[in-house]
Amino acid sequence: MSQQPAPAPARQPLDEQAAESVLAYAAAERAKTDVLASVLEDIAANGYPAPESGVPWETARDAHLARLADEQPRVA
């Protein structure tokens, strides 16, 4: 076995539209991660919320499915 690091794989450049799409996706994922981090920080600082203050998962699921059903169809 060699002690040399493996060579980095060659990369293909993205066209401008693809690069913008990747950056937009990264920004959206970063925003979701920031929200999760703030929730976890709040739990660490203040403890878990009381169960009475929450929404049962069935209610949340049904509301989300209703929102999806009301949306206009989209083409992928």
N, C-alpha and C positions, 0 to 999 in steps of 0.2 A: 504494500500500500504506500502510496505517495503522500507526503505531508503537504503537498501543494493544494490550495483550494481549487475546487472544481471551477472551470471557466463559466462565466455568466452566459446564459443563453442569448443568442442574437435576438434583437427586437425589431418588430416591424412598426414603423410609424403609423399613427392613426390619421385618417383624414380629419378635417376641421370639425365636421358635424359629429363624427364618432367621438372625438375628444371632448366636445361640448356635452355630449350625452353622458359620457363617463364622469365628467366633472359634476354635472347636475345630479347624477345618481349618488356620487360621493357626498355631496352637500346634503342631500335628503337623508342619507344614512347617518351622517354626522349629527344632523338635527334630531333624529330619533334617539341616537345614543345620548345626546345631551339631555333630552327629556328623561330618559331612563336614569341617567346619573343624578339628576336633580331629585327624582323620586327616591332613589336609594339614599341620598344625602339627607333628605327630609326624614326618612324612616330612622336613619342612624341618629339624628339629632333629637327627634321627638317620639320615637317608638312607632309601633304599628297603629294604623287607624282602628277605631272600634268597629267590630263586625256590623253593628247596627247602622253605621254610616255608609256602608258599602251597597253595591247593587248586585243582586244575585246574577250569576253568570247566565242563567237562562234568559233573564230580562235583557241583559246586554246583548246576548246573541240574537234574540228576536228583533230588537231594535236595529241592530246592524244589518240583519237580513232584510228588514223592511226598507232600510235606506238603499241597499243594493238593488232591490226590486223596483224602486222608484226612479233609479238613474236611467238616463238615456242609453241605449245600446251604443257600444263603441267598437270600432274596427281595430283589431290589433295591428 
